[in-house]
Amino acid sequence: MKKLGLILILFTLNVIIANAQTTKVNSLLKLAAQGKISEVKKQLPALQAEYPNEPGVKLVQAVIMDDGLKALEIYKSIVKEFPNSEFADDAIWRVVQFYAVIGDTAQAKKELEYFRKKYPNSEFLAAASDAVKLAIGSLKYDYKEKMANGSKNEENKEVHAEAKKESPKSVSEHWGLQVGIYSTKAAAESEKKRFLEMKLRTDIKEKELNGEKKWAVVIGDYSSKESAEKEKANIEKKCKCSPIVYKK
């Protein structure tokens, strides 16, 4: 009986500790969502010291990171190493969101499918599904716009041809390689500085994704899409990321 009582006491203590950790993590996640990143950064070290390898603490750490790719790695590690954690579905939702935001709809759909199978009752599933739908819708809108512009260009082909004859200096296109996208301009500026130190021409371009303002870090200034594509592999080695060809 004494042994059983001791087991019950230890079990109760573990539950209390787990609940305390969850409460602290959720509190910091709420602060981060409110944009109070500096406050989260102040409180996080103490939480990391108390719970050094807990998925919830890792999640908070990733949420306040300026580097989206590093945060993505942490989200994926949470899902892989702690699939039964109460924070795993939050992590996979953020993975889906990342790919939707950067326009990688194929990967976003793949991650969403895994999300649906693994965590069908997650409170974040509807939001993840909406994020992918918006990303796909945005691509379809861009495609239709390009097709419409293409039709207009076809109708006025002769006019454009004559204009080129009269003016040999046609408007040139400029392309770059997007190596990151950030929620704050300060974070983008920090990343820009890193690439400038590598002697790489780097610009920051303001974009709007899903109704939210974002700042993209773009490397290079190429005269054609083909030139940017050729340089992609070289930049990929330097940034340790997957650059996206970007029309300036």
Secondary structure as the mmCIF struct_conf table of DSSP 4:
data_model
#
loop_
_struct_conf.conf_type_id
_struct_conf.id
_struct_conf.beg_label_comp_id
_struct_conf.beg_label_asym_id
_struct_conf.beg_label_seq_id
_struct_conf.end_label_comp_id
_struct_conf.end_label_asym_id
_struct_conf.end_label_seq_id
HELX_RH_AL_P HELX_RH_AL_P1 LYS A 2 ALA A 33
TURN_TY1_P TURN_TY1_P1 GLN A 34 GLY A 35
HELX_RH_AL_P HELX_RH_AL_P2 ILE A 37 GLU A 50
BEND BEND1 TYR A 51 TYR A 51
TURN_TY1_P TURN_TY1_P2 PRO A 52 ASN A 53
HELX_RH_AL_P HELX_RH_AL_P3 PRO A 55 VAL A 63
TURN_TY1_P TURN_TY1_P3 ILE A 64 ILE A 64
BEND BEND2 ASP A 66 ASP A 66
HELX_RH_AL_P HELX_RH_AL_P4 GLY A 68 GLU A 81
TURN_TY1_P TURN_TY1_P4 PRO A 83 ASN A 84
BEND BEND3 SER A 85 SER A 85
TURN_TY1_P TURN_TY1_P5 GLU A 86 PHE A 87
HELX_RH_AL_P HELX_RH_AL_P5 ALA A 88 VAL A 101
TURN_TY1_P TURN_TY1_P6 ILE A 102 GLY A 103
HELX_RH_AL_P HELX_RH_AL_P6 THR A 105 LYS A 118
TURN_TY1_P TURN_TY1_P7 PRO A 120 ASN A 121
TURN_TY1_P TURN_TY1_P8 GLU A 123 PHE A 124
HELX_RH_AL_P HELX_RH_AL_P7 LEU A 125 GLU A 155
TURN_TY1_P TURN_TY1_P9 ASN A 156 ASN A 156
HELX_RH_AL_P HELX_RH_AL_P8 LYS A 157 GLU A 166
BEND BEND4 PRO A 168 LYS A 169
HELX_LH_PP_P HELX_LH_PP_P1 SER A 170 GLU A 173
STRN STRN1 TRP A 175 TYR A 182
BEND BEND5 SER A 183 THR A 184
HELX_RH_AL_P HELX_RH_AL_P9 LYS A 185 LEU A 196
TURN_TY1_P TURN_TY1_P10 GLU A 197 LYS A 199
STRN STRN2 THR A 202 LEU A 209
TURN_TY1_P TURN_TY1_P11 ASN A 210 GLY A 211
STRN STRN3 GLU A 212 TYR A 222
BEND BEND6 SER A 223 SER A 224
HELX_RH_AL_P HELX_RH_AL_P10 LYS A 225 CYS A 239
TURN_TY1_P TURN_TY1_P12 LYS A 240 LYS A 240
BEND BEND7 CYS A 241 CYS A 241
STRN STRN4 ILE A 244 LYS A 247
#
